[in-house]
């Protein structure tokens, strides 16, 4: 009996040692204080942070309803609407459209063209066809403004906005393509909040933005993002990130699904305004990311 009891106790102890131990509950108040300290070190900076971590039943926002100029984060709902319409059978993602650099202002219909872009290579193909799938890839990974405007024209901005609202966004506004300077001068710009962007990224994470298949394809595109100076730079080596950045003068954002090597994924959005130096805003975003990751996953 004694030998049997010892054997049972030994097996129980071994099982307990090998079983996953409950994680420490993140101290979100301490994290908020830590983020405040980081932000306060940058005079004039306005920063919003949103976290959705369903594995720990956490949805947390720092000024999550503040509206910012969306910059290129508006390309997330554009991509979602493209895949939605394709899945609805309105067209195929491998359909082609002719590349042109001529667009109409939402103010008066006057013509304008893209003058500033991070996708130089696409301009060498003006007049040639490109698939909708490739345009979505360029729009997202290298933040092509030309690809974005071609897709906005093809999909219609109102449809992008309607789908965003159906997914639950409350304040986000996608009303036009990029570089419509007449609209910009009148304050007619695409806007976003960290809370709304986090919601869209969470839909993409779980496969409810369009469908499991379409959302997986969109996550693959987001994984190929080439601008990685903010959120990815604050994470441990080996962490995968599906994300979309956005930046214009004194604006720098990053919206991400974070996949730790051996822990559950979560969503993080960092939006900044008021920092002129892009390297400084990126560094701040990376510091915030590191603080969030250590708080949620206990590693940095």
Order of alpha helices (4+ residues) and beta strands (2+ residues): alpha-alpha-beta-beta-beta-alpha-beta-beta-beta-beta-alpha-alpha-alpha-alpha-beta-alpha-alpha-beta-beta-beta-alpha
